[in-house]
Amino acid sequence: MKRREVLAMLAASALVEVTEVATSEAQAAQAPFTDEVELAKPNTTGSVTLEDAIQRRRSVRSFKPEPLPIESIGQLFWAGQGITNPDNGRRAAPSAGALYALELYAVTATQVLHYLPQGHRVETRDSADLRPKLRSLAVDQASVGNAPLVIAVAADPGRLKQRYGGRANLYADLEVGHATQNILLQAVTLGLGAVTVGAVDGPKASRALKLPQAQTIVYLIPVGVPA
């Protein structure tokens, strides 16, 4: 066999391998959630004032291992993206043009949860513990691996591009900040600690959680009872 034919066969084989990997990753990114849970009605009459929550908010990186109850997870989700006006669907955090470029996910030792603002629900998928993987993708920050709950804030700027063009990415990032601060303050009112982690490989983290390809994780928020 001539050298040119060998090289052509090797190139074709490499192309097939790359295509198979890409296809596999795309299929993994679209893995469906299997169960849906209606969350308890969010508490809107807490005993901690906004001013007190602002005063007390600090980054917490050490947590007790005890899992968080689903009621607390639901309250955190609601603070970030919950619907606060059923008449028009407006949410707890502002969004450019009310187009809502964000999706909230949470990772526990046994599940991945995806928040559904309509109806205040979560869809869940049983999973091996992905926190060590997320930790490795977040420059080995211990809080990501040790927190009983890691909230992942994912953005899809494409939802904003038709209206805002080149500013879509900026507006999506601003929206991430709005929602994240709400979650941090809500954590304080629940007696929980939290910290924001921006040093994360978003595309790889998104694939690890098997998110839709249009969504990229921008922020991780480890949450738990302070140690």
C-alpha positions in Angstrom: 0.0 0.0 0.0 1.4 3.4 -1.0 2.3 6.0 1.7 -0.4 8.4 0.4 -3.1 5.7 0.7 -1.9 4.9 4.3 -2.1 8.6 5.3 -5.5 8.9 3.7 -6.8 5.9 5.7 -5.3 7.3 8.9 -6.9 10.7 8.3 -10.3 9.1 7.6 -10.0 7.0 10.7 -9.2 10.0 12.8 -12.1 11.9 11.4 -14.5 9.1 12.2 -13.1 9.0 15.8 -13.6 12.7 16.2 -17.1 12.6 14.8 -18.0 9.7 17.1 -16.7 11.6 20.1 -18.6 14.7 19.1 -21.7 12.7 18.6 -21.3 11.0 21.9 -20.8 14.3 23.7 -23.9 15.8 22.0 -26.0 12.8 23.0 -24.7 13.0 26.6 -25.4 16.8 26.7 -29.1 16.0 25.9 -29.6 13.3 28.5 -33.2 13.7 29.8 -34.3 14.1 33.3 -36.4 11.3 34.5 -38.6 12.5 37.4 -40.4 15.7 38.3 -41.2 17.0 41.8 -43.5 19.8 42.7 -41.8 22.0 45.3 -43.4 23.4 48.5 -44.7 26.9 48.1 -41.9 29.4 48.7 -41.8 31.3 52.0 -42.3 35.0 51.4 -42.6 36.1 55.0 -39.2 35.2 56.5 -38.1 36.6 59.9 -34.7 37.9 58.6 -34.8 41.4 57.2 -33.0 42.3 53.9 -30.7 44.6 55.8 -29.7 41.8 58.2 -29.1 39.4 55.4 -26.9 41.9 53.6 -25.0 42.6 56.9 -24.5 38.9 57.6 -23.6 37.6 54.1 -20.0 36.3 53.9 -18.3 33.7 51.7 -18.4 30.3 53.5 -16.2 27.5 52.2 -16.5 24.8 54.9 -19.7 22.9 55.4 -21.2 20.1 57.4 -21.9 17.0 55.3 -25.6 16.8 56.0 -27.8 17.0 52.9 -30.1 20.0 52.5 -33.9 19.3 52.6 -35.7 19.8 49.4 -37.6 22.7 50.9 -34.4 24.6 51.3 -33.3 23.7 47.8 -36.6 24.9 46.4 -36.4 28.2 48.3 -32.9 28.9 46.9 -34.1 28.1 43.4 -37.1 30.4 43.9 -34.8 33.3 45.1 -32.7 33.0 41.9 -35.4 32.4 39.2 -38.8 32.0 40.9 -41.8 33.6 39.4 -42.9 36.5 41.6 -45.7 37.8 39.5 -48.0 35.0 38.1 -49.9 37.5 36.0 -47.0 38.2 33.7 -44.4 35.6 34.6 -41.9 38.0 35.9 -39.2 36.5 38.1 -37.2 37.3 41.2 -34.1 38.5 39.3 -34.2 41.0 36.5 -33.5 40.0 32.9 -33.0 42.0 29.8 -36.3 42.2 28.0 -37.7 39.6 30.4 -36.2 37.0 28.1 -34.5 35.0 30.9 -31.3 33.6 29.7 -30.6 31.5 32.8 -31.2 28.0 33.9 -30.5 26.8 37.5 -29.3 23.3 38.3 -28.1 21.7 41.6 -25.9 18.8 42.2 -26.0 16.6 45.3 -24.2 13.3 46.0 -26.9 11.3 44.2 -28.8 13.6 41.8 -28.8 16.5 39.4 -31.8 18.8 39.7 -33.1 21.3 37.2 -35.4 24.2 38.3 -38.6 24.8 36.4 -39.9 28.2 37.3 -43.4 27.6 35.8 -45.2 25.8 38.6 -42.2 26.0 40.9 -41.0 22.5 40.2 -37.8 20.5 39.7 -36.9 17.8 37.3 -34.3 15.3 38.6 -31.9 12.8 37.3 -30.2 10.2 39.4 -26.4 10.4 39.0 -23.1 9.4 40.4 -21.6 12.0 42.6 -20.4 14.8 40.2 -19.1 17.1 42.9 -15.5 15.8 42.6 -15.6 16.3 38.8 -16.9 19.8 39.3 -14.2 20.5 41.8 -11.5 19.4 39.3 -13.0 21.8 36.8 -13.0 24.6 39.3 -9.2 24.7 40.0 -9.6 22.2 42.7 -11.5 24.4 45.1 -12.4 22.3 48.1 -15.8 24.0 48.7 -17.1 22.6 45.4 -16.3 19.0 46.4 -17.3 19.3 50.1 -20.6 21.2 50.0 -23.7 19.0 50.2 -25.3 21.1 47.4 -23.7 22.9 44.5 -25.9 25.2 42.5 -24.8 25.7 38.9 -25.9 28.8 37.1 -26.0 28.3 33.4 -26.5 30.9 30.7 -27.9 30.8 27.2 -27.1 34.2 25.6 -28.7 33.0 22.4 -32.1 33.8 23.9 -31.1 37.5 23.9 -29.3 37.8 20.6 -32.3 38.5 18.4 -33.1 41.6 20.4 -29.7 42.7 21.7 -27.2 41.4 19.2 -23.6 41.8 20.3 -24.7 42.8 23.9 -26.3 39.5 24.5 -23.4 38.0 26.3 -23.0 41.1 28.6 -26.6 41.1 29.5 -26.6 37.4 30.2 -23.6 37.9 32.6 -25.4 40.7 34.3 -28.4 38.4 34.8 -26.2 35.8 36.3 -25.0 38.4 38.9 -28.6 39.4 39.8 -29.8 35.8 40.3 -26.6 34.8 42.2 -26.9 37.6 44.8 -30.5 36.7 45.4 -29.4 33.1 46.1 -26.6 34.2 48.5 -29.0 36.4 50.5 -31.6 33.7 50.6 -29.0 31.3 51.9 -28.3 33.6 54.8 -32.0 33.7 55.8 -32.1 29.9 55.8 -29.1 29.7 58.2 -26.9 28.4 55.4 -23.5 29.3 54.1 -22.5 29.8 50.5 -19.7 31.0 48.2 -19.5 31.9 44.6 -17.0 30.1 42.3 -16.3 31.8 39.0 -13.1 30.0 38.2 -14.8 27.1 36.5 -14.3 25.5 33.0 -17.9 26.2 32.0 -18.1 24.1 28.8 -16.6 21.1 30.4 -18.7 21.5 33.6 -21.8 21.8 31.3 -20.9 18.5 29.6 -20.3 16.8 33.0 -23.8 17.8 34.0 -25.1 16.7 30.5 -26.7 20.1 29.9 -28.1 21.2 26.5 -25.4 22.4 24.2 -26.6 26.0 24.2 -26.2 26.4 27.9 -22.8 27.1 29.6 -22.2 27.1 33.3 -20.9 30.5 34.4 -21.0 30.2 38.2 -21.0 27.5 40.8 -22.4 28.1 44.3 -21.5 25.6 46.9 -24.2 25.7 49.7 -24.5 24.0 53.1 -24.7 24.3 56.8 -21.5 26.1 57.9 -19.0 23.8 59.6 
